[in-house]
């Protein structure tokens, strides 16, 4: 993978400066999961945040992303 997994919210923000590709998205999701775990959040906490209303993603995309986060949560050590 070309991108290290972010270990802080600041490193996730820095990813915005990179061109978007599949590896960047994977690194960002892995980083969000690791940060959530380090802060004591559960998978359900994180999925609730993903599913929360926002102006960036529509409901079906948030649901899809929530499912993806759940799968990644189970795969990451």
Backbone as CSV, one residue per row, in Angstrom:
resi,resn,N_x,N_y,N_z,CA_x,CA_y,CA_z,C_x,C_y,C_z
1,UNK,0.853,-1.173,0.000,0.000,0.000,0.000,0.900,1.239,0.000
2,UNK,0.508,2.229,-0.768,1.304,3.447,-0.908,1.130,4.425,0.240
3,UNK,0.096,4.254,1.046,-0.190,5.194,2.118,-0.102,4.474,3.460
4,UNK,0.580,5.081,4.434,0.560,4.481,5.770,-0.821,4.677,6.393
5,UNK,-1.181,3.801,7.297,-2.460,3.933,7.986,-2.347,5.085,8.974
6,UNK,-3.209,6.066,8.880,-3.153,7.216,9.794,-3.377,6.781,11.248
7,UNK,-2.682,7.459,12.153,-2.819,7.141,13.578,-3.405,8.299,14.379
8,UNK,-3.756,9.368,13.692,-4.349,10.516,14.379,-5.332,11.208,13.435
9,UNK,-6.260,11.963,14.010,-7.177,12.726,13.153,-6.433,13.693,12.225
10,UNK,-5.318,14.247,12.698,-4.547,15.179,11.865,-4.000,14.471,10.630
11,UNK,-3.550,13.220,10.797,-3.035,12.478,9.647,-4.160,12.146,8.663
12,UNK,-5.357,11.945,9.168,-6.490,11.699,8.269,-6.779,12.960,7.457
13,UNK,-6.741,14.104,8.102,-6.968,15.373,7.401,-5.895,15.578,6.330
14,UNK,-4.663,15.209,6.627,-3.576,15.369,5.652,-3.794,14.523,4.395
15,UNK,-4.553,13.436,4.514,-4.836,12.609,3.344,-5.607,13.380,2.281
16,UNK,-6.296,14.438,2.677,-7.067,15.229,1.715,-6.183,15.871,0.657
17,UNK,-4.900,15.969,0.938,-3.971,16.581,-0.014,-3.518,15.598,-1.088
18,UNK,-3.864,14.329,-0.930,-3.449,13.289,-1.874,-4.533,13.079,-2.934
19,UNK,-4.126,12.609,-4.114,-5.141,12.255,-5.105,-5.940,11.047,-4.610
20,UNK,-7.229,11.079,-4.834,-8.099,10.017,-4.323,-7.971,8.784,-5.210
21,UNK,-7.680,7.661,-4.552,-7.695,6.371,-5.218,-8.114,5.320,-4.197
22,UNK,-8.213,4.077,-4.635,-8.697,3.016,-3.751,-7.808,2.846,-2.526
23,UNK,-6.490,2.922,-2.700,-5.575,2.736,-1.579,-5.714,3.842,-0.548
24,UNK,-5.949,5.051,-0.989,-6.148,6.167,-0.074,-7.407,5.940,0.761
25,UNK,-8.462,5.486,0.126,-9.723,5.238,0.834,-9.545,4.119,1.849
26,UNK,-8.848,3.058,1.459,-8.588,1.952,2.388,-7.786,2.442,3.584
27,UNK,-6.746,3.228,3.335,-5.924,3.760,4.428,-6.760,4.639,5.354
28,UNK,-7.623,5.470,4.789,-8.462,6.348,5.602,-9.429,5.546,6.467
29,UNK,-10.072,4.541,5.891,-11.011,3.715,6.664,-10.274,2.977,7.777
30,UNK,-9.120,2.389,7.452,-8.333,1.685,8.475,-7.908,2.646,9.585
31,UNK,-7.521,3.853,9.214,-7.122,4.839,10.209,-8.269,5.241,11.113
32,UNK,-9.431,5.467,10.530,-10.614,5.841,11.323,-10.954,4.726,12.311
33,UNK,-10.885,3.484,11.849,-11.189,2.353,12.731,-10.174,2.270,13.863
34,UNK,-8.892,2.388,13.542,-7.870,2.312,14.590,-7.999,3.449,15.604
35,UNK,-8.295,4.632,15.125,-8.470,5.774,16.028,-9.695,5.559,16.912
36,UNK,-10.791,5.095,16.321,-12.006,4.833,17.107,-11.724,3.796,18.192
37,UNK,-11.031,2.732,17.830,-10.696,1.702,18.830,-9.820,2.266,19.939
38,UNK,-8.836,3.081,19.571,-7.932,3.643,20.584,-8.660,4.590,21.533
39,UNK,-9.774,5.151,21.065,-10.581,6.044,21.909,-11.668,5.288,22.659
40,UNK,-11.663,3.953,22.535,-12.625,3.134,23.261,-13.999,3.045,22.626
41,UNK,-14.120,3.459,21.385,-15.413,3.377,20.706,-15.670,1.949,20.248
42,UNK,-16.917,1.584,20.199,-17.315,0.281,19.681,-17.620,0.414,18.193
43,UNK,-17.783,-0.742,17.555,-18.190,-0.731,16.148,-19.524,-0.028,15.997
44,UNK,-20.432,-0.276,16.910,-21.751,0.368,16.830,-21.638,1.885,16.962
45,UNK,-20.738,2.365,17.825,-20.520,3.814,17.947,-20.067,4.394,16.607
46,UNK,-19.100,3.730,16.001,-18.548,4.218,14.742,-19.590,4.164,13.631
47,UNK,-20.333,3.078,13.563,-21.369,2.969,12.530,-22.442,4.036,12.723
48,UNK,-22.756,4.367,13.960,-23.730,5.436,14.222,-23.233,6.766,13.678
49,UNK,-21.951,7.015,13.846,-21.378,8.254,13.319,-21.446,8.277,11.792
50,UNK,-21.155,7.140,11.170,-21.210,7.066,9.703,-22.637,7.272,9.207
51,UNK,-23.595,6.721,9.925,-24.993,6.807,9.496,-25.654,8.146,9.813
52,UNK,-25.000,8.978,10.615,-25.576,10.277,10.989,-25.790,11.135,9.744
53,UNK,-26.881,11.871,9.743,-27.203,12.767,8.631,-26.064,13.761,8.405
54,UNK,-25.729,13.958,7.155,-24.773,14.999,6.786,-25.094,15.473,5.369
55,UNK,-24.414,16.490,4.952,-24.700,17.039,3.622,-23.777,16.456,2.547
56,UNK,-22.885,15.551,2.930,-21.940,14.996,1.964,-22.439,13.738,1.273
57,UNK,-23.084,12.842,2.037,-23.495,11.553,1.489,-24.998,11.367,1.632
58,UNK,-25.604,10.699,0.654,-27.017,10.384,0.790,-27.180,9.152,1.684
59,UNK,-28.408,8.871,2.052,-28.703,7.800,3.012,-28.180,6.439,2.541
60,UNK,-28.383,6.092,1.284,-27.950,4.775,0.800,-26.423,4.659,0.783
61,UNK,-25.740,5.740,0.476,-24.274,5.718,0.486,-23.758,5.589,1.918
62,UNK,-24.402,6.283,2.857,-23.993,6.149,4.270,-24.207,4.725,4.755
63,UNK,-25.309,4.095,4.341,-25.563,2.699,4.718,-24.495,1.776,4.147
64,UNK,-24.159,1.976,2.882,-23.121,1.181,2.229,-21.782,1.359,2.945
65,UNK,-21.433,2.597,3.262,-20.176,2.876,3.961,-20.180,2.260,5.356
66,UNK,-21.301,2.303,6.029,-21.417,1.692,7.357,-21.162,0.182,7.277
67,UNK,-21.722,-0.471,6.276,-21.479,-1.900,6.079,-20.012,-2.166,5.786
68,UNK,-19.409,-1.325,4.978,-17.996,-1.470,4.639,-17.121,-1.309,5.880
69,UNK,-17.440,-0.334,6.713,-16.699,-0.126,7.964,-16.832,-1.360,8.858
70,UNK,-18.017,-1.939,8.907,-18.220,-3.147,9.711,-17.365,-4.302,9.226
71,UNK,-17.271,-4.484,7.925,-16.444,-5.549,7.369,-14.966,-5.286,7.655
72,UNK,-14.547,-4.044,7.488,-13.147,-3.705,7.744,-12.809,-3.875,9.219
73,UNK,-13.731,-3.511,10.096,-13.531,-3.664,11.549,-13.202,-5.117,11.879
74,UNK,-13.948,-6.030,11.259,-13.744,-7.452,11.517,-12.429,-7.973,10.950
75,UNK,-11.918,-7.344,9.915,-10.689,-7.808,9.250,-9.409,-7.239,9.861
76,UNK,-9.519,-6.089,10.492,-8.308,-5.457,11.044,-7.967,-6.043,12.407
77,UNK,-6.665,-6.203,12.660,-6.262,-6.743,13.973,-6.538,-5.776,15.110
